[in-house]
């Protein structure tokens, strides 16, 4: 069993990692990977069982490396959430306390889960955001050092207030969902339900094992309406909005004026045309046999 972390920190973080390794047992070997070359070197050791000790960004990085190496099907992956947001853990019922997560992992079952991949080869584990969702992530990243998990809702309010929308063409399985004649506030592609450090529900019906992408498209409106949208997003009641579009799709294409996007919190700017497709049952992931409902 190889425990992969991108953290080089000692102190409290180092103590937590040592506790996790001890809980996983004597066969747990820890690899600290600070760059892609270090991650490749760790994966070259050939462990069939990989445990990611980190947040959504670390899980995203490991999934991308396995996809690039053609090893998604030949490895089994587990997660001990040690990030700030831990949205994938929240959506799948993995305990948020690291030692409890390690204990649940030892007793869990490997199941085939989906991934999303775009036409540049970027793999998404939990969710893609375009528009205000990406702007919110950028604002939250500046505040994370001081506010921790609270940076997500604060960043969302900042981005939502300033948002003016983008003229985009959004297609689901070749069908036009919304055209550039309308300004789009947000485009979300959900493989899991939760985003924003558990403070928002992108799509309450999203599941990482149903072989589909849950597409959410929200129109751009005035400041008061955008504020209400943020509140409903937090509660998971935004599907009731009349100018919100939801679809289940295998392929999603977004084109139009340059727009920012995030994949599991990793930001990319200047996107004008991008296509995503679902990879059903792409990797084997260990989930708790009894999900921790408090994680959501």
Protein Blocks (a to p, Z undefined) as FASTA:
>chain_A
ZZddfbfbehjllmmmmmmmmmnojklccdddfbfklmmmmmmnopabdcddddfklmmm
mmmmmmmnopmmmpccddddfbfnommmmmnopafblklmmmmmmmmccddddddddfko
pacfkbccehjlmmmmmmmmmmmmmnmmmlmmmmmmmmmmmpgbjaddddeehiafbdck
bccfbdcddfbfbehhhpacfblkbccklopacddddddddfklmmmmmmmmmnopmmmp
mkbccdddfbdcdedddddddeehiacehiabdcddddehkbccdddfbdcfklZZ
